[in-house]
Amino acid sequence: MFELGLWLSGIETFLTAGNHAFVDKDRPKAIHDWTKEVRLTHSTLLLCANLNYQLLKSLEDKGSDDDPANEKAQIGVTIDELNEFSLVLKDAILLSETLIRAEPLKFGIWKAWSNLLAEKVKSVSVVGRLIGHAETVGEDHLPERLKQLMEKGTMPFADHSDLRLVLPRFGKTLKWLTVVGRMLENDEPLKPALLIFSRVHEQTREMIDHINNRLARFPNEDAELFGSLDGASYTASMELRKVYNQELTGIVAVRPALSIYSRIETAYSLLNDSFQHILTGFARLMDPKVQIADLFPNSTVKLERSLKLRNELWLILQAVQEAEKKSDEASRTALQKKLGEFLIEPVNYLFSKDKESVERFVEEIGVTHDEKDLVGILHRFATYLETLFGQINMRTVLADHPFEPPKK
């Protein structure tokens, strides 16, 4: 029921905004084929139809509508309502299949289709309740430790009230992102996840606007809460730009599965990690000793892997620079050994796009025997590693762990 509401909210946002959140604003405008957007909505409609069927089946298995003790009376939807919705989904799926076969599609057709679909979906009363249920579940998706701190009420009433309004917004976005994380982990088709990202973009913009409006009316700019809210707004804005102006720019038109995976993987990690860090900052207002692992246990694994990755990247960078500088057999042998060790485990802690780049460099180094060519490759590899090391060092999970070169 939650996922059905989530995907419906994604459709709702995507039909309004189209691919606006993913447009490459720096590229010259060309005649756009809107078939890609229709394909995305079509794929998501199929997902919704499957989820609706599963929900319908589960309710049918629990008994009749006249039984007040069964679960459907508690969750607020009935078999008849879901049957009505399934017919709407069936019509929409058939129509979208017809439009896809008529490609290429101009903007006017996309606009007419999106308006029609939006009206059809809104005409079904159960849709609003499904989306509302997903919103409620999302807003409650806060770490138990953070909920406990809020219940203790150690903060002033006004500050507590502000957090009551802000924290559920972050919790909702993190809950939305858990579905993207599962899709990545299970190697599911990822293009439909763009509708979730479309909704996340809208939610985050609304959250930033809410925080900024509150900051403009805040009575004391020296207060700790003001600093936390200001930092949360700034961090969320920065991550939003990284994700939607870089990683997801133009992704609607991207076709290679590996490219889609790597970009969505990076976008998911950036948003998920930064929002976890923001919630940890708010928790420290109530308990300064709170660590991110207290709220998000999985962050311990991320931290350990990031620390190891950063350390190994630094060692490889030193080995590459040494081999480039000395150009002797001993330094190259040491480099090959270090690279071999890196490819066994630490390379898997990189995002897939970076992992692919490192593996290409290693392969190129291994097959190049000409001295002049090898020096050039090593120089390019060292430059790339310096950039990569800087990016790893900026990971949110490493914010409280400044880098110290390992002792030789």
Secondary structure by P-SEA (a helix, b strand, c coil): caaaaaaaaaaaaaaacccccccccccccccccaaaaaaaaaaaaaaaaaaaaaaaaaaaaaccccccccccccccccaaaaaaaaaaaaaaaaaaaaaaaaccccaaaaaaaaaaaaaaaaaccaaaaaaaaaaaaaaacccaaaaaaaaaccccaaaaaaaaacaaaaaaaaaaaaaaaaaaaaccccccaaaaaaaaaaaaaaaaaaaaaaaaaccccccaaaaaaaaaaaaaaaaaaaacccccccccccccaaaaaaaaaaaaaaaaaaaaaaaaaaaaaacccccccccccaaaaaaaaaaaaaaaaaaaaaaaaaaaacccaaaaaaaaaaaaaaaacccccccaaaaaaaaaaaaaaaacccaaaaaaaaaaaaaaaaaaaaaaaacccccccccccccc
